[in-house]
């Protein structure tokens, strides 16, 4: 009699920015699936992108998922029997498995330079061939390979895709999916710096961590044939694949920060209840048997089945989410409401009143303007509360329309995000350069930025204020302003 294997699922975000709603959506369905089957829910941090991954982003992801109440059984902060749960700490494991694939003939070293790869790309485009690598290094002789290694030439490791036939896999929501191998390319598994690509690390970790079901967004369907071939090359049994429908904007396009607030921290700062957000995310592609819209996660766990997932692109309607949040707030009793307000206030920076250094820098911004100490509270309130109340008519500068303003704010957010020297001088120079790029006058943009950051047309010097607030808070306020424009 066959013993049913334990359900083990994982959420595997990359710490390359703000914690994304898509991460919460994926984690929710993995969490519910695990709890519905008395299984294990694992958090794995996929931080092999060394240029973009940051410890700060990982901290925000973990904090946001905990705020939502999606507690994992194994992960980088709680440990577990199959750790480490941070991919940057597993590099040797990936190199060992890449070597196994080379030894078995399922992978090979590729010594092609960036220049040659660029030439191949151009030639294939001209010939109207499928984009990708031309397989030049597949047929290198052992002598040539050894000579290249002796010379210290850098190389990547590529998977050797079958040149004919098709790769098939089953998706529990979509049935059999077939990819012709001629449409695939010899994917890089190990980069020249010895770090794995997503494909190798993902498959190796899922196998070693005994993941039984891979539940992820449908955008990963195109990667799954490569993963299926890797499982076959290693001689491993693949997990069950379940590809969830993508979250979409009102216009049915893939949800993006250009058209919707996508950071979990935005919803936290704006006073959404975590149970509201979870309930709303649950409705994005899934429904209760009685089609009830307001339900708890425990209700979802008790009623969860895969056949209630709809593959039609779920639309994330922020106005409907606001209505949901009002319903949840009205369900709280007075003591619960008071406690939630206190917790929300702490999240919105009031805790900074206890930060002596921050309070000193904030006070210096107003010292020349104060007539009494009590003036400080009203003048400086914006420094101690995160989310500002925006007047949309004030936000849109004269001579600009709403779309121009949204585009400028989105571009500003992306321009400020990589700034490391968060000082008055650096911020002013960055802002002046940005004005030239978008063809706005400094008067237009600086006033626009002042309102976004402080919620007012009058404040202490803008860039000194931004320096005091700090990068994380300023970026969050730019996100808040963009969301306000998107909702208007």
N, C-alpha and C positions, 0 to 999 in steps of 0.2 A: 504494500500500500504506500503510495507516494505521500510524503510529508509536505504539507504546504509551507513554503518558505515565509519567513517573517517579512512583513511590509516594512521597508526602509526607504524613505524619500528624503530629498534634500532641496534646500534653497541655496543657490550658489552665486551671490551677487559679486560684481567687480567693484572695488572701492576706488572709482575714478571720478567721483563727483558727488552731488547731493543724492541722498537716498531716494530712489525713483518710485513712483506709484506702481510701476510694473513689477518692481521687486516685491512690494507689499502684496500685490495681486497674486503673483506666483507663489509667494510664501504662504499666503492664506490657503490656497487650494492644496498645497503640499501638506500643510499642518492639518487641515480638516481630513484629508485622505488618510493620513497616518492615524489620527485619533479615531476615525470611523472603523479602522481595521486593527485597532490595538497595536499599532506599529510604532516606529521611531521616526522622529523628524530631526533632520541634521542641518546645521548651518555650516557651510563651507565658504571661505573667502577666496575668490579666484583673483589673486593679485599678481599674476605673472606679467602684466603690462607695467614694466618697471618705470617707464616715463610718466605714466598718468596715475598710477596707484599711490594713494597716500594713507598714512595712519589716521589722519583726521577724518577722511571719508569713511574708513572702516568703523571708527568710533561712532560716527553719525548714523551709519546703517544699523549697527547693533542697538544703539539707543532708540532709533525710530521703530524697529521691530519689537523691542521690548515695550515701548509706549503703546503699541497696538495690542500687546498681550500675546504675541505669537512666540511663546517660549519653546526653544529647541531642547532636545534631549542630549545632543552632542554638538560640540562646536568649539571655536577657538578660545572662548572664555570659560567654558565649563568642562572641556576635555572630553574624553571618551576612548573606547578601545581601538579606534582606527585612526587616531591622529598622526601627525599634526593636521589641523583642519584649516590651515592657511597654506595655499599652494606654494608661496615663496619659500616655505620651509621644507618642501618635498622635492627639491630640484634633483637630488641624487637618484631618487626613485624613478623620475622621468627619464634621466639619462640611461639608467640601467635598462629600462623597457625599450627605449629607442634602439639600444645596442642589440637587444634580443630580436627586434624586427629586422635589423640589418643582417644578423647572423642567419636568420631563417629565410632571407631572400625577399621579405615583404616590404623592405624599405632600402633606401640607398643614400649615400652621401652625394650632395650636389654642390659643386665648387663654382657654379656660375656667378659671375660678378653682377653688380647692380646694372652696370652698363650693358652687359649682354642681355640681361632680362628685359631692359627697356627696349632694346632693338627687337627682341622676339615679340614683345607686345605690339610694337608698331607694325612689324611684318605680318603678324596674324590678323591685325585689324585690316590691313590692306587686302589680304587674301580672303577676308570675310570668314575666318575660321573662329571656332569657339575660343574665347579669351582664356589664357592660361599658359602654363609652362609646356615647352615642346619636348620634354623628356630627354634632352641631350645627354645628361649624366647617367641615365639608366643603363647605358651600354658600355660605360668605361671599363677597361680591363683591370684586373686586380693589380697589375704592375703600375698602371697609370694612377690608380687610387693611392697606392702606397707611396709613389713618387710625390704626389700632391701633399700627402700627409707629412712626408719627410721634409718637404719644403715649407711646411707650416701654413699652407693655404687655408683660409677660412672656409667653412662649409656649413650647410644646413642638412638636415635629414628629411627626406621626402618619402611619403607613402607611395608604394608602387601600385597604382590603380590598374585593374585588368583592362586591357585595351579593347576587349569585345564583351558582348553580353550585357546584362543588366543587374543592378543591385536592388533587392526588394526588402522591405521591412513592413511589419504590421504596426499600425497606430490604432489604439483602442477606441479612438473617436472617429477615425477616418477610414479604417480598413487597410487594405494593402496599398502601399505606395511604391511606385517603381521609378527608378532613375536609370537611364541608359548610361553605361560606363563611359561612352564616348563624349558625354556631356560633362564629365568630371575631370579634374586635373590632379596631377601628382602633388597632393597637398603637403606643405611644410609641416613637420611634426616637432622638430627641434630647431630652434634658431641658432645663428652663428655664435651667440653669446652663451649658449648652453641652456637657455631657458626654453620651456616648452611653449608651443602654441596652445590655444584653447582646446583644439581637437584631441591632442595626445593627453594633456593633463586631465581633461574631462573624462575620457574613457578609462584611463588608468585609475583615477580616483574613484569613479563610480564602481568599478570592479572591486578594488581593494577595500572600499567602504561598504561593500555588499548592498549597494543600492538596488532595490527590486523594481522600482518604477521611476522612470524619468518623466517628471511633469514640468513642462516648460512652455514658452510661448511658441506660436506657430512659425515665427520667423526663423526658428532653428530647424525647421523641416529640411531645408536645403543642405544642412550640415549632417543630417542623420545618415545618409548613405555612406559618408566617410566614416562615421562612427561604427556603422554596421560592418564595414570592411575591416576596421581595426579590431573589433571583437572577433571576427572570423580569423584574422591574421594571428591573434594571440591564442586562439583556440578556446575562447571564453564564451559562455552563454550570455547573450545580451539581455538587458533589462526590458521591461515592458515600456513602450513609448506612448506618451499622452501629450499631444500638443494643443494647448489652450488657445482659444481665439484671442486676437490682439485687442487691447483697448483702443478705442477710436474717438476722434473729435466729432463734433456735431456734423461736420461735412463728410464724415466717414473716412477721412484720412487717418493714418496711423497717429496715435496720440503723441504730441510733441510739445516741448516747452514754448514753442512759438505761438501755439494756439490755446494752450491750457496750462495751468499750474501743475507741474508733474512732480515736484519735490514733496515728500512726505512731511518734511519740516514746515512747509508752507501751511499745510492744513493744521498742524499742531499749533503754530503761531497764531493762526486766525481763529482759534477757539473751537475747532471741530472736536467732537468727542471721538475717542478711538473706536468705540462700538458703532458709532454712526458710519465711520469710514469703512470698517470691516463689513458691515451689513450692505453698504452700497457696492463695495467691490464684489461681494458675493453675488449680487444681482447682475454683474457684468458677465453674462454667459451661463448663469445657473439659476434655477428656480425651485422653490419649495413645491411639494406635491399639491398643495391647495392654492398655489400661486400667491400666497401671502407675501407682502413686500417687507414688512417690518418683522425681523426675527433675530434671535441671538445666534452666536456662533455655536453654542451648544445645540440649538435647534437644527442648525445646518449639519452638524456632525451626526445627529441622530437620524437625519433624513437623507444623508448624502449618497447619491449613486451617480455613476458617470453618465448614464443615459439621460440625465436631466441637464447636461451641458449642451448648450446650443452653439453651433459653429458660426451662426450669423455674427458679423462684427458688432460687439456690444458698444454702445455710444455712451461716453462719459459726459453726463450733463451736469455741469457745476451748479446750475440753478436748482435742479432737482435735489442734488446733494444738500444744498442749503435748506431746502424744505424738510428733508429727512432730519437734518441736525436740529431744527426747531422742534420736531416731534420728539426726538430723544431728550432734548433739554426739558421739555414740559413733563416728561415722565419722571424726572428727578424730584425727590422730596427736598424740603428746604435745607436740611443738613447736607445732603449730597450735593446740592447746587452750590452751597457755600464752599464746600471742600474742593469742588471742581474749579471754582473761580480762584481760590487760593493757589491751587496747583498750576492753573493757566497763567496767573500773574507771575509766579516764580519762573515759568518758562519764558515769559515775555520780558525778562531782564530786571525785574524789581530786585532780584537777589544782588544786583550790582551795587545797590545802596550800601551793602556790607563790604564792598571791595574798596578798601581805603585808597589804593593807588588810583583806581578808576574815578572815585568820587573827587579826589584831589584834582585830577586832570579836567574833569567836567566843571568843577567850580572855577578853575582858572579861565575857562571860556567865557564866563559871565561876570567875573570880578569887576571889570570896569563899568558894567551896566547896573549893578545891584544898588538899590537905595535902601533895602532892608533885607535881612536874611530870609524872610518869608517870601520875597520875590523869587528866590531860587526855585522853589517848588513848581510854580506855574511856568516859569521861563524854561526850565530844564526838563520838564516832564518827558519830552520826547526822547531823552537820552536813557530813560529808565523803563520805557514801555516799548515793546518790539513792534507790533503791528500799528500802523498809523491809519487814521481815517482820512481818506482822500476825497477832495472835491474834483470830480472829473473835468469840470469846466476850467478849473485852475490848472489841471495837469496838461491839457492840450494847449501848446503855445499858440499865440496869434499867428495866423498865416500858415499853420500846419493843420492837417486833418488827423483823424483818429488813427488811420492805418500808418501814416508817416510817423506818428508819435510812438505807436507800438513797435514799429521796426527799429526806431532809434533807441528805444529803451532796451529792447532785446540785444541789439548790437553793443550797447554800453555795458550791459551785464556780462557779455562774453569778453569784452575788452578789459574790464576790471578783474575778472576772475583769475587770470594768470599773474597779476601784479604781486610781486613778493615784497618789495620795499614800500610798505603801506605807511608812508609819511606824507606830511603836508606838501612838501616840494614835489615829490614823485607823483602824487595824485593830481596836483594842478597841471603838471606837464603832460601827464597822460590824458587829462581831460581836454587840454588845448589841442593836442595832436588828434584826438578823437573828433573834435569839432571840425577840423580841416578835412578829415576823412569823410564825414557825413554831410559836409557843406552847411552846417548850422553856425550861426554866430555864437560867440562865447556867452553873450548876454542871454540868448535864448536857451542854450543848453545848461548854463550854470544855474539859472533860475529853475528850470525844469528839474535838474538834479537836486537842488535845494528842497523843493517841495517833496520829491520822492523820499529823500533821506530824513527830513525833519517834519514833514506834514504841514509846513508853513512857508509863506513867502519871506518871513523875517526870522533870522536866526543868527547865531555867532558866525564867524567866518566859515564858509562851507568846507574847505579842505582840512582846516584844523578840526572841525567837528567830525568829519569822516575819519580822521586819524585817531581821534579819541574813541569813537564808536567801535573801530576795528573792522577788519576785512569781512569776517563772517557775518556780522550784523548788517553791514552795508549791503553785501550781496543779497542777504535775505530781504532787505527793504526794497531793493530793486525788483526782486521777484514779486513782492507784495504789490508794488506799483504796476507791474506788468499784468498781474492777475486782475487788478482793479480795472485796468483798461480793457482787458479781454471780456470782463463781465458787463461792461457798459453797453 
